[in-house]
Amino acid sequence: MTYKDKSKSVEERVQHLLSLMTTEEKVGQLTQPFGWQTYTNDQGNITLNDSFKQQVENGGIGSLYGALRADPWTGVTLENGLSAREGAEAVNLIQRYAVEHSRLGIPILIGEECSHGHMAIDGTVYPVPLLLGSTWNVDLYREMCQAVARETRAQGGAVTYSPVLDVVRDPRWGRTEECFGEDPFLIGKLAVASVEGLQGESLDRDDAVAATLKHFVGYGSSEGGRNAGPVHMGWRELLEVDLYPFRKAVEAGAASIMPAYNEIDGTPCTVNTELLEDVLRKDWGFDGLVITDCGAINMLASGHDVAADGLEASVQAIEAGIDMEMSGEMFGQYLVQAVAEGKLDVQVLDQAASRVLALKFRLGLFEQPYVDADRAAEVIGSEQHIQLARQLAAEGVVLLKNEAHTLPLSIADVGQVAVIGPNADQAYNQLGDYTSPQPKSKVATVLDGIRSKLADQVEQVLYAPGCRIKGDSKEGFERALEVASQADTVIMVVGGSSARDFGEGTIDLKTGASNVSDNSWNDMECGEGIDRMTLGLAGVQLELIQEIHKLGKTLIVVYINGRPITEPWVDEHANAILEAWYPGQEGGHAIADILFGDVNPSGKLTISIPKHVGQLPIYYNGKRSRGKRYLEEDLEPRYAFGYGLSYTTYEYSEPKLSAASMTTGDSVTVSVNVTNTGRYAGAEVVQMYISDVVSSLTRPAKELKGFAKVSLEPGETKTVEFQIGAEHLQYIGRNLKPVVEPGQFHIHIGSSVNDTQMAELTVREA
């Protein structure tokens, strides 16, 4: 059989297999049921459900979503979920049935969530992307993606629904934590690293998974920061900003892409032919798989209301370029009927099915649909991966304030330490959304990290939660104040929570997003579906900090959260502030490493933090014409893009250009000397911004076009160089094509967007 012959090309194998398939079997390849519903786990005894078996026998299943996913939506818990080994065994059972009981023996594509680690029990939980971006360490992030791919494929997962490449414009949006930040250039660098790390040298290896770029496109620019809200954006901005990271990832070879829920100027992305066909396939040459987000086709008929019913919605979607429906029932329910009634050309169906099959061949699933359960148990959650999680967390934590060198603390002189706050010892609160439940022993909280650091004097570490993230109860204040009064130093660990409600709340079954709940047990104030009107601390957290401040103790605030926090009182009164985002399972150790000086903080903000929510939008690369100020406040953020303090100091020389002028088709080098002028070894993120002084169309005042993270010993100097060519100077012109205009450009290099030195470059017509 040609399609089973590995020596044949992927195209030959696809065409042969397609020629053997019925309409029902082709449609089956486009469907993706919920994976956790295919089996039952009875204390390690895994059996396949009859409904799954019947579906396989009646035409097949193309893919399964979240076969290994565990969270409140799935109902899979630590008690009834699968271990690393059991997960591999379950996937083998699923694949064996599909291969042996479907007419043509087509294996199933197992798709998993892996934004910051495989979303499965036992999987290593890395920091959320907002912290990963704050490391500005592309190589380290690529290494993490390799580790994630290794763990996921070891259990049989072959596709991941990551990376998230959305550009954040309003941080009230609950999915801010899933994004790298507000700058397309930085996101583009991480996008390429993600594809390289996840997909590896070849998709058919046992350490590679297919990357799915999401959410295509404009999802981070929704109206009011509301999830899946309308997006008001013209083509020029789309091409320059939101599409840029996706284009870079497609150029790197990304295998799959996922359209966003939102509409742009009235057209839902799920049926936006201009995006899915004209831009993605024709202009960029993308030949991979396009899969919807969960329930997106339903939204066409119930939400966007651009289709009368499920049949019309399904036909619109597949004709627009959709190849597979994630976790929905529209394709399976209506496409066979659409073909039979002449409402869908069979060639359109064949094209979609061929792309699904091509990816399966590229992944080597026909040759090796099974995995080694022993290897899964060995690879998943390995010590190497745990240490990587700790390093990433340490590099991404941002030091926002350090008055009078409050930090680092000295173990010998710290005295009594009070660790207070609702996030001081709540393991799940520091993991972020899209995280499976983890045993407490696997997650190091801040309290755990400090106790470990002060193991020889652990009796000096006092603890009280003080309050919850949400709610108005102050019943814990008295105990917190009592503990703080005994201490020399108070470490307040506050912020937010993206911990989904395990068992008592409700879940939106259409999208998997958690619903907002006022129940006392639910502290979730961030994550998918949890958008806010404000950026202040929820509940009575600020009041708790203020009461403890009255004691006159040294006050260190650690934020653990999924979006920027705007609290002017804390900015003014705390002695030191650490922004730790959601730092993952090793976050507590990483934060303790920074607090006590074993690690010099090197994280830099990838998202501007406003002084007041009324300043939004405040992203750094807005147009020069955006205006000057409000009556009450200017437009400067509290903490600017690229900002982050260190325990040492750095000195920059004036930037030097290899030539003062160049032609539009040429390139120059800019260099700068960076010296560590302090007492501590450290790593500095050197940032290059470019300004087009006069342009035919309005431009941002500064745009990030280069960065490098360099390690320096005290007194050491290193020279950092950046190449400047057409890609760094161009913008989308009047004809919606890239153009480099002759004229003056300012090259800014420094430690943040608001702390740079400048060189002038003249660009002449080639």
N, C-alpha and C positions, 0 to 999 in steps of 0.2 A: 504494500500500500504506500503510495507516494507520500501521503501526509505523515506517515510514521517513519519515513526515511530521513534521518538526520543529515545525510549528505546533500539533500535537496535544499534549495534556497527557501527562505521563509515565504516568499511570494508564491513559489510553486506549491508548497505544502498547504498554504491557505486556500489557494484556488481549487486544489484537488478536494480538500475537505469540504469546502463550501459547495462544491458540485454534488456531493453526496447527501447534503442536509435537506431536510424538509423545512417548510416555512416555520413550523412549530419549534424545530430545533434551532433555527437561526434566531428566532425571537428569544428562545431560552438563553442564548448566549448574552443577550442584552439585559437580562434581569439579574437582580442582586438582592436576595432575601436577607433577613437578619440572621447572621451566623449563629448567635447564641441560642436561637430557637430550633436549631437542627438536631440538638442532642440533649440528653438528660445525664446528669452526673449524680450518681448515688454512691457517695463516699468512695469515689475513685473508680467506680464501675460505670464506664461511659457507654451509653447505648444511643443509637440513632433513632430519631422520631419517625413515625410512619409517614407523616406529612412530607418530610424531606425525601424519604425514599420514593414516594409516589411522584413527587415533582421531578426527581431525577429520571425516573422511568418513563414519564410522559413527555419528555422532550428535552430534559436537561436543565441545568442551572449554570449560568455563566460565571457567577461570582457570589461570594458570601461576604457580607459586611460584618466586621467585628466578631468573628467566630471566637476570639479570645478576649474580647472586651469585657470588662467588669466595672459596673457602677450602678447607681440607682435606676437608670433608664433600663438597663438590661436585666436588673434584678439579680445579677451575679455578684455574690459577696465573697468575703474571705472563707466563710463557712462552706458555701456550695460551689465555689469557683475552682479553677484548674491550676495546679502547680505548673512549673516550667515543664517538667516531664509529662504531666498529664495533658497539657495543652498540645504538645507535639503528638502524643498518642491520639488525641481527639481529631486533630487535623488529618493524620494518617487514616483514621477510620472513615472520615468524610471523603477523602480523596479515593480511597480504595472502593468505596461504594459507587462513586461517580464513574470511575474508570471501568469497573467490572459490570455495572448494571445499566449504564447508558448505551444506546445502540452503537455509538461510534467511539466510546471510550475517551471522551474529552474531559480532561482534568478541570478542576474548579480554581478560579482565581480567588485567593484569600486576601481580602483587603482589610488593613488595620490602621488605627490611629496611632501616629508616632511623632507628634509635634515636638515633645520633649522627653522622649522615651516611649517604648512600646507600651500601649495602654492595656497592660495585662498584669495579672497578679504575678509577683516575683520579678517583673521587669524593672530595670534600673530607672529611677525617676530623676531626670536631669532638671536644671532650672528652666523656667518658662522662656520662650523666645525673647521677651522684652529684656530679660537679664542677659541672655546669650548675646543679643546685640550690644549690650552695654560693655561686654568684654572687648569689643573691637578687635577680637583675635580670630581672624578668619581660619587660620590653620587649625586652631584648637577646636573650633566649631566643626570643621570638616572631620576631624578625628572623632568627635562625638557622633556625627552622622554615620560614620563607619561602624561604630559600636552599636548604634541603634539598629542598623541594618543586620548586623551579625546576630543580635538577639532575636529580631523579628523573624528572619529567615530560618533560624534554628528551630522555631516552632511551626514553620510552614507558612507564615505570612509572606506574601510575594509582592504586595503593593502597599505603600503607605500613603495616607491622605495628608501629606505634608511635603514641602514646607508651606507655611502661610506667608504670602508675599504682599499682603495688604499694607498700604501706606496710611498711617494713622493721621487723621485730620482733626478729630474731636475725641479726646481721651475719656469723655464720659461714656463712650462706647464700651460695653462690657467685654468685648473680645480684644481690647487693647493689649492685654497680657500675652495673647497668642502671636503678636506681631513683633517685628524687630525694631520698629520706631517710625519716625516721620520723614526719613530721607531716602529717596529712591536709589541713589548711588550706593549708599551703605547696604541697603536691602539687596541690591543687585549683586554685590560682592558675596554676601552670605547665601544668596540664592544659588549662585554657581557652585559654591562650596558644598551646599546641601546636595545638589544633584551629583556632584563628583563623589561625595562621601557615601550617599545612599546607594547609588547605582554601581559604584566601583568600576572595575576594569571590564566587566561583562555581566549582563543581567542573569546569565545562567549559572553564576557561581553561588556557593552556599553562604556567601556573606554580602549579597546584594539584593536590593528590593527596588521596584519601580517607584520613582518619585512622582507624586501628583501635586502640581502647582495649584494653589488656591488662594483667594477666591477671585476668579477672573470675571470682572475687574471693577475697581472703584468701591469695593465693599467697605473700605475704611473711611469713606467720605460721605457717609449717609447723612441725610437731613436730621439735624439735632443730635447726632451721635446715637440714633436709635437703630437697633439691629435690623438689617435688611430694609431699611428705609430708602426712599428715593434718593438718587444721586443727581446733582445738577452740575454737569461738567461738560465742557466742550472738547472737541477732538484734539485740539492742540495740547491742552493740559493732560488729557488721557495719554497721549503719545509720549509726552515729556516726563510725566510723573508716574502715574499708576501702571502703565503698560511696560515701563522700562525694566523693572526687575523680572517680569515674566519673559520679556524678550531675551534678556541675558541668560535666563535659565533654559529657555528653549534652545538657544544657541549652544548651551552646554550639553544638550542631549536629553532633556527631560522626557520621560516616556508617557506622561499622562497629565491632564489638566482638568480642573473643575471650575465651571462657571459659577458666578456668585448668585445669591438670591435676589439681589437688588435689581432695580431698573435703572437705566441711564437715559435721561431725556425721554422717558416714556416707554422704552423698549427693555423688557426683562432680559438679563444677560443669558438666561437659559435658551432664549430663542433669538438672540442677536446675531443674525447672519453676518453682518459687517464685521463683528468681532471674531466669530467662530470660523468663518470661511475666508473672508477677505484679508483680515489682518493675520490671524493665527496660521492658517494653512497656505494661503497664496503668498502673502508678503514674507512671512517668516519661514515657510517651508516645513511646518510642523506636520509630522506623519504619524503621531501617536494617538492615544485613546482620549476621548473626551467623555467624562462622566459627570452626571448632575450631582448637586448637593442633595442631601436627604429631603425628600418631599417637594423638591423644586418643581416638578411637573404638576403636582397637585395644585401648587400655588398659581399656576397659569390660569386655571379655571376657578380657583377659589382664593383670592388674594389680589393678584394682578388683574384678574378678570379679562384676559385677552383671548381666552378660549371659552366656548360655550359649555364644554364637558370634557371628560377624561379622554375620549377618543380624539377630539380635535386638539387637545393639549399634547397628546402623545405624538400625533402626526406633525404638529408644528415643531416639536422639539427635535425629532429625528431628522426632519427636513432641514432644520437650521444647523445641524452638525453634531447633535448628541449621539454618542455611540452606546452608552450604558446608563441605566437609571439606578442611582444609588438607593437601595433599601426602600424602593417604592413598588407599587403594584400596577402602575398605569401601562407600562410597556407590555408586561405579561398579559394584562387583561384586554388590551385593545389592538395591538399591532397585527395579530393574525387576522382579526376582523377587518382592519383597515386595508390589508392586502387583498383579502377576499372580496371586499366591496369596491375595489379599485380606487380607494382613497389614498393609498400609499404605493408608489412604484417599488416593485421588488428589488430593483437595482439600488435604491436607497437603503433598504434593509440589508442587502448583501454588503454594501460598503461598510455599514456599522459593524456587522458581524465579522467581517474580515479584519477590522482593526482590533477587535477583541481577541480573535484567534491569533493574529500576528504577535500580540504582546505575550500570549501564552507560549508561543513557539520561542520567542526571544528569551523568555524566562527559563526555558528548558523544562517546562512542566510536563511535556509529553514524554521526555526521557526520564525524568526523576520527579514524580509528583509527591514522593514521600521524604520524610526527614528522619534523622537519627535522634531518638528521644534521649539517649545518653549524652549526646553532644548538647542538646538543649539544656539539660540540667547543669552541664559544666559551664556553658557560655553565659547563660542568663544570670544577671546579677553578680558577675565575677568581681573579684577584688580590683582588677584593673579598671573596670567600668565604674566602680564606686569611687576610686581615687580620681578618676576623670571628672565625675560629677562634683567632687569637692573642689577641684582646681577651677572648673568653670564658674562655680558659685563665687569663689574667692576673687576671681578676676572681674566678675560682673557687678559686684557690690560697689555702690558709688558713695563716696564720702562727701556729703553736702556741706557740712559745717564742722569745724574743729577749733573752737575758741580757745585761745591760750594753750594750745597743744594738749588739750584734754586727753586725746588719744595719741599713741597707744597707752593702754594701762600697763602698769608694772605688776607682775604676779607677786613680787616681794612686798610691794608697798600698797597694794590695792585695798587692803583691809576688808571690812565686811561689804559684800556686794548683794544688793537687792535686785532680783530679776522679777519685774512686774509687768503685767499686761496680758490681754487675752490671746496674744500670739506667742507668748513666751514658751508655752509648752503644749501647743495644739498642733500635733504632727500634720494632720491633713490640711490645716490652714496654710502651710508653707509650700504645698505641692502644686497648687494651681489647678485650673480646669483641665479636663481631658486627662484625668489621672485615675487609675484604678485604686481600689482600697489596698492599703499596705499595712502589714503588722507594725505595731508601735516600735518594736525592736529594730526595725529596718530604717526608721527615720530619726535623724538626730535633730532635735529642736534646739533653740537657742539656749534654753536651760540645760539641756544635755551637754551642749558644746562647752558652756562655761564650767559646768561641774567637772567635765573631763579635763579642761585646762587647769582647773584648780584642784585636781584630784588629791593632792597632799594636804589641802586645807579646805576640803569640801564643806566642812561645817560653817565656813564663812559665807557660803552661798545661801541666801534666803529667797523664798519664792512666794508670790501671791498673784493670782490672775487679775484681781481687781474688778473686772467687769467683763461683759461679753463684747463682741464686735458690734452687734446691734442691740436695740432695746434700751429702756430707760432705767433699768434696775441699778441701784448703787449699793446693793447689799454687800458687795465685796470691798467697798472703799475702806471700811474700818480696818479690816485685816491688812489691806495693802499699805495703808498709812502706818500701821503698827510695825510692819516689816521694814518699810522704808526708813522709819525713824531710828532703827537700829543700825542702819548701814552708813558707810562712808560714801559709797557710790551707788547710784540708782540707774539701772538699765531698763528703760521702758520699751517693751516690744509690743507695738500696736500696729494698726493698719486695716487690712481687709481680709476677706475670705472668698475663695472660689470653690469651697468645699460643698459639693452637691449633697442634698439631703438624703441620707441613707435610711430609707424605710418609712419616714413619717410625712414627708412632703409630697408634692406632685411633680410630674415630669410632662413636658409637652411631647407627646408621642409623634408629632409630625416632624419635628426637627431634632429631637433629643436635647433641646435646651431646657434648662431648669426654669420653672416659673418662679416669679417673685412670691415670697411667702412671708407673712407677718408672724408665723408661728415662732414661739420662743426658742425652739430647738434649732431654727435655721438661721445661721449667721452669714449666709452667702450674700455678698453685696457686689460681686463682680463675676465675670464669666459670661458664657454665651446666653443671651436672653436677659442679662441683668445689666441694664443701662441705667445711668443715674442722672439726676438733674444738677447735682453738685459734686464737688471734688473734696469736700471736707471729710474728716473722720466721722464715721457713723456712730450712732449711739451716744454713750456718755464718756467715750475715750478721752476727748479733750479735757473734760472736767476732771477726770482722774489725774491726768498729767498736771493740770493746774493746781490741784490740791496737794499733790506730792511736791511740786515745785516750791510751795510755801515752806517746806521743811528746810530749805536752804542747802540741800545736798547737791553734789555734782550730778547733773542730769544728762544722761545719754539716751537719745531716742533712736530706736531701730524700727524702721518701717518695713513691714512684710505685707505686700499688696500687689494688685494687678494693674493698677493705673496710677498716674500721678496723684499725690495728695497735696492739697492746698490748705495749709494751716499757718497763717502769718504769726500767730502767737507762738507756736512751736519754733518757727524759724528765728524768732527774736529771743526766746528765753532758754532754749536748750543749749547746753554747753557743746554738744556734738550731735550730729545727725547722720545716720547711715540709711541709705535707700537700698534695701536688699531685694525688692520685688518678691517673686515667689522663688526661693533659691533651691528648691528640690530636696531630695532626701538627705543630702549632706550639708544642707544650708546652715544648720546649727554649728557644726564644726567650722565651716568656712567663716561664719560671722565671728566666732570666738577667736579664730586665727587672726582676724583683722583687729578686733578689740584689744588683743594683747600683743600685737606687733609681730607675730610670726609671719604675717603677710602684710605687705604694704599695699593699701588699696590702689587700684589702677583703673577701676571702672569709670566710664564716662557716659553721660546721659545721651540717649538717642532720641529723646523726646523732651520738648521744652516743658518746664513746669511753671504754670502761671502764678501770679500773685493772687488772682481772683478768678473764679470761673467765668465772670463777665467779660474777661479779656479774650475768651475763645472766639474764633480760632487764633492760635498764637504760634503755630509752627514757624521755625526760623526762616524758611525760604519762601515766605510770602512775597508778593510783588512789592516793588518800591512804592507803588501807588496805593498801598493799602490804607493810608491815613496815618495820622500822628498820635492821637490819644483820645481817650474818653474824658469827660468832665472830671470824673473821680480818679482816674489813673491813666498812666501812660501805657504803651504797648510793649514794654520790656518785661520779659518773664522774670520770675523769682530766680530760677536757675536755668541758664541758657543751654541750648543744644551743644553737646560736646563737653560740658562742664563736669568736673570731678576733681576733688582735692587728693593730695597725697601726703604722706608723712615726711616727704622730702620736698625739695624745691628744684625747679628746672629753669634754666636760662637759655633763651633762643638767640642766635645771631640773626643779623639781617638776612633775608632770603637773597640768594644770588642766582641769576639766570645765566645759562651758558651763552645766551645771545639776547640782546635787548629787543630784537625784532625777529620775525619769522613770516613766512608766507602762509596762506590758508591751508596749503597742503603739506606743510613741514611740521617739525616738532622741535621743542627745546627742553632742556633739563633745568629744573630749579632745585637748589640745594640749600640746606640750613644745618647749622651746627647746634646740637642740643647737649647741654651740660647739666649733670646732676650736681647742684650746688649745696645740697643738704647732707645730713648725716646718715641717711638710710639708703640702701639699695632700693631701686624701684623700677617700674615700667611706665613709660610715658606714651600716650597716644598723640602722635604728631599729626595734625590735621591741615589739609590744604583746601582752601576755598578760592573760587574764581568769580570775579565780577566783570560783566560786560558793561563798560562804562556808558556807551551810547549804542542803542540797538534799534532796529526798525520796529520791533514789537516790544511791549513791556516785559521786563525780566526781574527776577529776584535780585536783591541787593548782593547776596552771596549764595553760592552753591558749593556743597562739598564735592570735590573731584579727586581726592586722594587722601589716604591715611596710612599710617604705619605705627605699630606698637613696638617700641624699642626698650630693651632692658639696660639699665645703667647703674654701675657701682658709684658710690660717693666720689665725686671729683672726676668721673669719667665723661668724656665727650665723644659723641658719635655724629657722623654726618649722615643726614637723611636726604635722599634724592627722590624727586618725582618727575616722571615724563609728562610733558604737556603736548598734546596733539589735537587733531581735529575733533576727536570724540569728547574732549574736555571743554572745548570752546564752542561747540555747535549748539543750536537750539532748533526747534521746529518752526520753520518760516511760514510765510503767507500761503504757500502752496502745500502746506502740511508735510514738507520734506525737510530733512536736516540741512542746515546751512551754517557756514562759518563766515561771519561778516568781518571785513577789514575794520581796523580801528584799535582803540586802546582797551587793554584788559588789565585789571588789578589782580595780582596773585597774592593771596593772604595765607600765611602759615603761622600756626600757633597751637595753643592748648585747648581752645574752644572757639566757637564762632565769634565770640565777643572779646577774645584775647589773642590777637594776631599781629604780625608785622607784615608789611606790604612791599612788593616789588612791582614795577610797571613793565608791561609787555606790549609791544606794538605789532599788530598783525597786518600784513600787506596782502594785496590780491596776488594770487599765484600767477 
